[in-house]
Amino acid sequence: MRGKTRRFGAGLLGLVLAAGVATAIPVATPAAPRAEAETNGGVRVMPLGDSITDGFNVPGGYRVNLWQRMGSGGYTVDFVGSGFNGPAVLGDHDHEGHSGWRIDQLDANIVAWLRTYAPRTILLHIGTNDMNQNHDVANAPARLSALIDRIRANAPLVQLFVAQITPETDPTLAARVNAYNAAIPGIVAQKGPLTHLVDMHSAITTADLADGVHPNGTGYDKMAARWFSALQSVPGSLSPAVPPVGVVTGLSNPQAGRCLDVSGASTAAGAQVHIWDCHGGANQRWTRTAAGELRVYGDRCLDVNGNGTANGTKIQIWTCNGTAAQRFTFAANGSVVGAGSGKCVDVTAGGTANGTPVQLYDCNGTGAQRWAVR
């Protein structure tokens, strides 16, 4: 949301030269996570928004204090996104905050980001630039609603926290913000139980603004406290998702940024399971059953070869047969544990390359054994 002037909030990619004149919508093209991306294998949380998420005036913004609160609370969290900034005291610098961006610009990129980073939880604070750029203000709530719908359609299990945006000092802008915020509760109420309203507007006052728009250090800390309180009110938002019974999902290894995949899209019994770029194809679509199976193609199950218990035993697919070799549980740390061995589904040697085989191995809590529902 960063601006050349306070009124128009023109960021590098969201530059507006005058009210009502907008540039083309920038579309990011994320592929594999960046080399500098940080991960601890924790629950993937995407801070999503504009320069207030990026941290204008205070590098890292609310993310600094939120990270510290999560650590003190005993939560293992992995911030994710294509952005990277903040001080050393911020243990994870990844985020999806874009200076100058409006709702429509996030909407144009959100599907690619969801596929690339597979967040468990999203913290959405967006709309300030729509107000400051005077960009079709009357329809801003509808654009927000459409963005939420796109997130829900592409990440149906994500815990989505939608903020009423922070205040502004300019009376004209403040009136726009108030009208926009007033529409948000009704929108969120229509989006299902995994979408949550966060009143960020009352979290800070205009005295907590550095320039009339962006919070100062105190303001960002107050934002962090409000986010953290909202997250704590939804315990599942800070724990790995478990695939609901009967729902088709993907399973990604966050450390590698790749998905659990049947090699060559084979349907043959004994086909190796490995990791591969996430693409949502039939060989990456798994369904958990009430019996603890993970089915693919309808009648093939994730299977421990020979119901083995030795480290390095091949993980494969096999015709579903109800044996312990095909029953798995999801642990709180994101690992998938075989019922017949008590050992974990593991990416061999912690590899991240396409085609790295998946095996059985002693559970050790490393990133090689963490799986996220997509």
C-alpha positions, -999 to 999 in steps of 0.1 A, spaced: 0 0 0 31 22 0 26 55 -18 44 84 -34 17 105 -17 -4 95 12 -36 101 -7 -30 78 -37 -9 51 -20 10 43 -53 34 14 -48 59 2 -74 34 -22 -91 2 -4 -82 10 31 -94 -20 53 -99 -13 88 -113 -46 102 -105 -79 91 -90 -98 67 -113 -68 60 -135 -54 25 -130 -26 6 -146 -29 -30 -159 -31 -56 -132 3 -71 -125 3 -109 -125 31 -127 -106 44 -159 -120 56 -180 -90 72 -213 -97 93 -231 -72 97 -213 -38 126 -188 -39 161 -199 -29 159 -175 1 126 -189 13 127 -199 49 110 -229 63 110 -248 96 84 -273 86 58 -257 107 22 -247 100 22 -226 68 7 -191 74 5 -166 45 4 -129 55 -15 -115 25 -21 -79 15 -4 -46 6 24 -25 21 9 -28 56 16 -66 53 50 -59 37 58 -35 66 61 1 52 78 24 78 87 -6 100 104 -34 80 84 -66 87 55 -47 101 31 -67 122 49 -99 112 78 -92 136 57 -91 168 33 -118 156 63 -142 150 75 -135 185 41 -141 200 37 -174 181 71 -186 193 64 -176 229 31 -195 226 48 -227 216 36 -226 180 58 -238 151 48 -216 122 62 -212 87 54 -178 71 51 -183 33 49 -162 2 69 -147 -26 80 -116 -6 110 -115 17 119 -87 41 122 -77 77 148 -76 105 168 -104 120 145 -107 150 118 -118 125 126 -155 123 108 -160 90 108 -132 64 85 -147 38 51 -130 31 27 -120 3 24 -83 10 26 -60 -21 31 -23 -19 4 -3 -38 -17 -33 -46 -55 -34 -46 -80 -62 -42 -81 -70 -79 -44 -73 -81 -43 -99 -54 -72 -117 -71 -52 -119 -103 -24 -138 -86 -40 -157 -57 -45 -190 -75 -8 -193 -84 3 -184 -49 -20 -209 -34 -7 -236 -56 29 -227 -49 28 -221 -12 -1 -243 0 -9 -222 31 -28 -237 60 -39 -203 72 -42 -169 55 -41 -134 71 -58 -111 46 -57 -73 51 -66 -56 18 -86 -26 5 -66 4 16 -53 11 -19 -88 7 -33 -98 35 -10 -67 57 -14 -67 54 -52 -104 60 -54 -106 28 -74 -143 20 -79 -148 23 -42 -185 14 -43 -177 -21 -57 -147 -27 -34 -168 -50 -11 -179 -70 -41 -142 -74 -52 -133 -86 -17 -161 -111 -18 -149 -124 -52 -114 -127 -38 -126 -147 -8 -146 -170 -32 -115 -176 -53 -95 -185 -22 -123 -208 -9 -126 -225 -43 -89 -232 -47 -81 -239 -10 -113 -252 5 -96 -263 38 -76 -231 44 -84 -211 75 -90 -176 62 -89 -145 84 -103 -114 68 -95 -81 84 -115 -49 85 -87 -25 74 -69 0 96 -80 36 100 -67 67 82 -64 103 92 -77 121 61 -115 126 66 -124 117 30 -103 85 31 -116 76 66 -152 78 54 -144 54 25 -126 31 49 -156 31 73 -181 23 46 -159 -5 32 -154 -20 67 -191 -19 74 -197 -43 45 -171 -68 55 -189 -86 83 -218 -95 61 -195 -108 34 -175 -130 58 -207 -144 73 -216 -159 40 -183 -177 33 -186 -206 57 -171 -217 90 -134 -216 79 -136 -178 71 -132 -155 101 -137 -118 106 -110 -98 123 -117 -62 135 -84 -47 128 -99 -12 125 -104 -9 162 -71 -25 170 -52 8 164 -61 45 164 -49 74 142 -23 81 169 -7 48 159 -1 59 123 33 71 111 20 90 81 -18 90 83 -20 56 65 7 32 76 11 21 113 41 30 133 59 5 154 33 6 182 5 3 157 21 -28 140 25 -44 175 -12 -38 182 -21 -54 148 1 -84 158 -18 -88 191 -52 -87 173 -41 -113 147 -27 -135 174 -59 -133 194 -79 -142 163 -56 -172 155 -59 -185 191 -96 -184 189 -95 -209 160 -70 -236 173 -70 -255 140 -55 -224 123 -21 -231 140 -21 -269 136 -17 -290 104 -48 -298 85 -60 -334 84 -78 -344 52 -115 -348 59 -128 -383 53 -142 -386 18 -128 -353 5 -102 -354 -24 -71 -334 -15 -35 -331 -24 -7 -337 0 24 -315 -3 58 -317 14 64 -280 24 101 -285 27 103 -295 -10 73 -275 -22 62 -306 -41 33 -331 -38 29 -368 -30 26 -383 -65 24 -417 -81 53 -421 -105 44 -417 -141 7 -416 -132 9 -454 -131 -21 -474 -118 -1 -506 -114 1 -523 -81 36 -516 -67 41 -482 -85 65 -460 -65 52 -430 -48 75 -400 -49 74 -362 -48 67 -341 -79 56 -305 -88 21 -300 -76 -3 -300 -106 -36 -315 -92 -37 -344 -116 -53 -377 -108 -21 -392 -95 -19 -365 -68 -55 -366 -57 -58 -386 -24 -89 -394 -4 -88 -404 32 -113 -430 43 -128 -437 77 -106 -468 78 -75 -446 76 -67 -454 40 -53 -428 15 -69 -438 -18 -59 -427 -53 -77 -436 -86 -106 -449 -64 -93 -484 -58 -56 -480 -51 -42 -473 -17 -10 -458 -3 8 -489 8 39 -499 27 56 -526 7 51 -559 23 39 -542 55 75 -537 62 89 -520 92 125 -514 82 138 -479 75 138 -473 37 109 -496 30 92 -485 -3 60 -465 -2 39 -475 -32 3 -479 -43 -15 -513 -42 -50 -525 -46 -69 -515 -15 -71 -546 8 -78 -532 43 -45 -544 58 -24 -524 83 0 -517 55 -26 -493 41 -37 -475 72 -22 -442 82 -28 -416 109 -20 -378 108 1 -366 138 -2 -331 152 32 -321 137 21 -329 102 36 -363 99 18 -394 84 23 -425 104 19 -461 92 -3 -482 114 17 -514 108 51 -500 118 46 -468 138 70 -452 114 66 -421 92 61 -415 55 94 -398 46 110 -381 16 142 -400 11 173 -381 25 151 -350 28 153 -345 -9 135 -317 -27 140 -327 -64 112 -340 -86 112 -378 -85 127 -382 -50 112 -415 -37 90 -416 -6 99 -443 20 92 -455 55 115 -441 82 117 -436 120 96 -406 129 120 -377 136 100 -345 132 121 -332 103 107 -314 72 111 -346 52 82 -360 72 58 -331 72 28 -331 49 3 -303 42 -32 -307 29 -38 -287 -3 
